[in-house]
């Protein structure tokens, strides 16, 4: 258990988790194709647990009160808390759980998974127990299943990683080591996306036109393999082209929308090497690849002035 991720005192136990974003492979990953996701340390969650006699109480931006009376929107985290408490054989009482998150929900940035991992880490710290990566992932998956229906597991893996994650269902996890610094801009459209409904939309399309939609998903898979090579070989121009092509496929799957397309086209017009949605789509965020550090700052400012609700410049650092 990493000291920087979990600390505990006599009165309080704390667990933290950063966010994540998908670089390429959204939706196709649900149907067996690979995806690449990036840790997003600029925003995150801190959970603090205190001993307070009585029933378990939750204190968050969205709800303050008894755990059992939490609204439907928090059922994933409620089930995760209960599952972790049962796993740790703690009494289901006498806890005040304070969740402080800077991750906007419904934006494809792994909010539900980050909250779950932060809460699980804090509960393990409160119980003075260490955990394995697998325990963390299994328990976080309780919340993800409620939030997304059939989660790929990619969010939780990336939130517990410091490197970009190469993910394929039922395959060993791999990590990507970029051979140069890559400068990205993440821009929030200001509208909520619904990952579950977007995933269901693609599933319906696949059922109604299996050959045509499977070709789209296979193509996103091919682009994802090429993106891995682009990161490992510092091919920024090529990576930008791949992001643009992936966006084209996502549009044909019906998971982009006018608001996202508007931000994406503007980013390209202002010199982005590539831009696409990130996450479930139909709301949420876009990711754009800038030419360099200076261009990254300029592009971030322009996207904010253009109407993005929030903008985060993210540097994917060279490894080794």
N, C-alpha and C positions, 0 to 999 in steps of 0.2 A: 504494500500500500504506500503510495507516494506521499511524502510529507507535504509537498506543495499542493496536492489535490485534496487532502483531507486533514483537518486539524481537529483536535478535541481538547476540551478543558473539563473541569469538574462539573460545570453548569451547562455548558453548551458544546454541541458537536456540529461541525461545519463540513459540508461537501460542495464542491464546485464542478462545473462542466462548461466547456466552450460550445460554440455552435458549429454548424457544418453547411456546406452547400455542394450541390452536384455540378460538376463541370460539364459532363456529357454522359448520356446513357439513360436519362429519365424515361420512364414508362417502358422502354425496351427491357430494362433490368427486371421488371416484374415477370417478363415472359422468357427468361432464361439468357438474355444477352448481358454482356458486361457493362459496368458503369465505373466512372471515376468520380470520386468525391474528395473534397478538400476541407481540412479543418479550418474553422473560421473563428480565430481567437479574439476578434475585435468585439464580439458580443457574447454574453454567456449568462449563467445562472449560479446563484449562491443560495444554498439552503442551510438554515440554522435550526437546530433542534434543542429545545429546553425542556427540563422536567417541570411540568405544571400539573398539579393534581386534577383529576377529573377525566372526562372523555377526551379523545384526541381532537385537537383543534388545528385548523389550517388558517394561515394568514398569508394572503397573496394579493396582488393587484386586482384580481377578479372576484375574490371571495374571502370573507373572514367569518369563521364560525366552525361549528362541529363538522368533523370529517363526514359523518353519515348524512349530513344535510347539504353537502356540496352540490352545485348545479350539474346538469347533464354534461356540460362542456368539460368538466373536470373529472369525469368518471374514470378516464384512463389512469390519471395520476392517483386517484382514490384506490383503485384496484391494485396499482403498483405498490402503494404504501402498505396496504393490507397484506399483500403477498410477501413483501419483504419482511414485515414484522413477524408474520407466521414463520417464514423461513429462518429467521434469527431466533425464533422462540421467545420473543419479547411479549410482555403483556400488552394487550391492545387498549392502552389507556395512558393517562398521565403525560402526554406529550403535546407541546406546542411546536408546530412545524411552520417556520417562516420561509417563504419562497420569494426571492428577489431576482427577477429576470429582466435583462435588457434586450432579450430576443423578441421581436414582434411575432406574435402567433399568426398562423395562416399565411406565411410568406415563403414557405419552402426551405426554411433555414434550420429545420430540425428542432423547433421549439419544444414539442412534446417529449422527444427523446432526451434533449438536454435537461429538461426539468426532471425527468425520471432518473437520469444518471446522477444528477446532483442530489436528489432526495435519497437514492439508494446509498450513495457514498456517505451521506450524513447519518443515515440509520446504522450502517456498519460501524461508523466512528462512535456513535452513541453506545452501541453494544460492545465497543472496544474489540471488534473482530476485523480481521483482514479478509480480502476477497480475491477471487481469481477473475481474470477477464471474462471467462465463460459465465461465472455467476452473475457478474454485472450485466452482461448481454442478455442472459436468460430472464432476469428480473425486469430489465428495462423493456423487454419484448411484451410484457403484460400490458404496459401502457400503450405501446405502439400498435398492438392488435386492436385495442379499443379505438384508438385514434384513426387508424388507416385500414382496418379490415384484414388485409393480408400483407404485412410489411415485409420488405426484402431483408431487413436487418442492416442495411447500409448506413442508415442514420446513426444507430448506436455504435457501430464499428468506427465510423469517422470521428464521432464525438470523443471516443476514447483513444484516438490516435494523434500523433504529432506530424505525420506524413500523409500525403495524398494516398487514398486507398483505391486499389484495383479490386473490384468486387464482381464475382460471378456466383450465382446460387449453386450451392452444393460443390463448390470448388475451394481449395485452400485460399485464404486471403493473401494478397500480395500488396506490397507498398512500393510506390513510385518515388524515385529520387531524381528530381529535376536537375538538368545539367546547366541551368542558368536561372537568373531571377526572372519571374514572370509577373507582370504588373496587371492586376485585374481591378475593375470597378464593379461593385455590386450596387444596384439601384433599385429602390423599393417603389413599385407602381402606386402604392397607397391603397390598393384594394386587396381584400382577402382572397386567397385561392382556397380551393377545397380539394386536397390531394385524393381523398377517397372517391369523390364524384368523378374526377378526371380519370382515375384508374379504371373506374367502372365504365366510363365512356369508351375508353380504348378496348376494354374487354368485350363490350357490345359490338363495336366495329369489327373486332377480330372474329366474332361469331357470325356476323352477317356477311362479311367479305373476307374469308380466311386467307386466301392466296394473296390478295392485294395488300392487306394490312400486314401479313407476315413478312412480305418483301420490305415494307417500310421499317419494321422492327429489326429485320436482319441488316438493313442498310445502316441503321443507327448503331448496331453492334460493330459493323465494319469500321465506321467512323471512330468509334471508341477505341478500337485496337490501334488505329492510325494516330489518334490523339496521344496515346501512351508513348508511342515512338517519338512524336513531336516534342513531348515534355522531356524525354530522356536525351534527345539530340539537340535541344535548344532551337527547334524550328518554329519560331514565333509566327512568321507569316503563314506557314502551313497549318499551324494550330488554329489560327484565326479563320482560315478557309473552312476547316473542319467544323468549327463552331457554327459558322454561317450555314453550312449544309445540314447540320443536325437540326437547326432551327427550322429550315424548310420542311424537313420531314415531320417535325413536331406540329407545325402548322397544318399539315395534311391530316394529322391524327386528331385535329380539333381541340388541342389542349393549349393553344396560344389564343390570344384575343387582341382586339384593336388597341387596347391600352398598352399591352406589352410590346406589340409590333411597333407602335409609335416610338417608344423609348429605344427599341432595338435599332430601328432605321435611323433615328437621330444620332445614336452613338456611332454608327457606321459612317454617317455623313461627316461627323466630327473627327474622323480618322481612326476609329477603333479597327483593329485588325480583324476582329470578329465579335459577334454579339449574339446572344440567344437567351431564352428564358432559363431559369434555374428552379428546379423543384417540380411541383405538380402542375403549375401553369394556371391559366384562366384567372389571372390575378397573381399577386406575389411579386417576385423580383426577377430582374435580368442580370446577366453577367457579361461584361465587355472586356476584351483584351486590349490594353493600351500598348503603345510602341515602347515606352520607357517610363522612367520615374516622372520626368517633367510632364510628359503627355498625360500620364495618369492623374496628376494634380489638375491639369487643365480640363480634362474630360469629366472628372468628378464635379468640378465647379459648374461646367456647362450643363450637365445632366440635372444638377440641383436647380439651376436657374430655369431649366426647361420644364420643371414640374415634378421631378422625382421627390417622393416624400422624405426619403433618407438616402444617403449615399455613403458607401464605405470603400475606401481604397484598400486593396488587399495585395500583399506581396507574397508570392509563392517562392520561397528562398531556394537558391541552389544548394544541393546536398553533395557533400564529399568533394 
